[in-house]
């Protein structure tokens, strides 16, 4: 489960990096910039939530196995 979460997290961050590169280096119109900024923000939020879920699952697994 840990590796599945990590792979999803990496793919989301790579997508966010791609949108960030488009925002910085791309020739985007002013109407598209807020959408791209929102996509970068959402990808960072999803990655953070997945990180929290991963830590909680790890803590729960460690508690069940008796390792602290």
Secondary structure per residue as TSV (DSSP state, phi and psi in degrees):
chain	resnum	aa	ss	phi	psi
A	1	X	-	360.0	-37.1
A	2	X	H	-59.9	-43.1
A	3	X	H	-71.9	-31.3
A	4	X	H	-64.7	-45.3
A	5	X	H	-63.7	-41.9
A	6	X	H	-62.7	-41.7
A	7	X	H	-66.0	-41.0
A	8	X	H	-64.1	-42.1
A	9	X	H	-61.2	-44.6
A	10	X	H	-64.8	-42.6
A	11	X	H	-66.2	-36.2
A	12	X	H	-68.5	-41.6
A	13	X	H	-66.0	-37.4
A	14	X	H	-65.9	-38.4
A	15	X	H	-63.8	-41.4
A	16	X	H	-64.2	-38.3
A	17	X	H	-65.6	-37.6
A	18	X	H	-63.9	-43.8
A	19	X	H	-64.4	-37.2
A	20	X	H	-64.8	-41.1
A	21	X	H	-63.4	-39.4
A	22	X	H	-63.3	-38.5
A	23	X	H	-67.4	-41.5
A	24	X	H	-79.9	-48.7
A	25	X	H	-101.9	-14.1
A	26	X	S	-79.3	160.6
A	27	X	-	-97.9	71.3
A	28	X	-	-92.1	146.0
A	29	X	-	-75.5	162.9
A	30	X	H	-65.0	-26.8
A	31	X	H	-75.7	-21.1
A	32	X	H	-91.8	-25.4
A	33	X	H	-55.9	-45.3
A	34	X	H	-63.0	-33.1
A	35	X	H	-67.2	-44.5
A	36	X	H	-66.8	-41.0
A	37	X	H	-61.2	-41.9
A	38	X	H	-63.1	-38.8
A	39	X	H	-65.6	-39.4
A	40	X	H	-64.8	-45.4
A	41	X	H	-61.6	-44.6
A	42	X	H	-65.6	-39.4
A	43	X	H	-65.0	-37.1
A	44	X	H	-67.1	-39.0
A	45	X	H	-64.6	-45.5
A	46	X	H	-63.0	-41.2
A	47	X	H	-63.1	-40.6
A	48	X	H	-64.2	-42.4
A	49	X	H	-64.0	-41.0
A	50	X	H	-64.8	-35.5
A	51	X	H	-64.0	-41.0
A	52	X	H	-64.0	-44.0
A	53	X	H	-62.3	-41.8
A	54	X	H	-61.7	-43.9
A	55	X	H	-64.4	-40.6
A	56	X	H	-65.1	-41.5
A	57	X	H	-64.5	-39.8
A	58	X	H	-64.9	-43.9
A	59	X	H	-62.3	-42.8
A	60	X	H	-64.3	-41.9
A	61	X	H	-64.5	-41.0
A	62	X	H	-66.5	-38.5
A	63	X	H	-66.0	-38.5
A	64	X	H	-70.2	-30.2
A	65	X	H	-89.4	-6.3
A	66	X	T	87.2	11.9
A	67	X	-	-101.5	128.7
A	68	X	-	-115.1	360.0
